[in-house]
Amino acid sequence: MKNAFPKWTLYAGLVVLYLLHNDLWYWNDATLVFGLPIGLLYHFGFCVAASLLLFLLVTYAWPKHLEVDTPEETTR
């Protein structure tokens, strides 16, 4: 199966998330959105994006040489 995402795009996503992690622009903003501080909602979205990127990295960029198939043990 051909990879849906080239590895370099996933690695670039890591760099982007690293740069966006510290949200200095919402640090002193007391705006409420849906009753929650905007900084909290930003980090909620950040966590969702990080989880999605981790899923894509494990699915499409996992090194194949780390996979070791062991034979199934038979039980008597």
Secondary structure, DSSP 8 states (H G I E B T S, - for coil): ---SS-HHHHHHHHHHHHHHSS-GGGTT---EETTEEHHHHHHHHHHHHHHHHHHHHHHHS--GGG----------
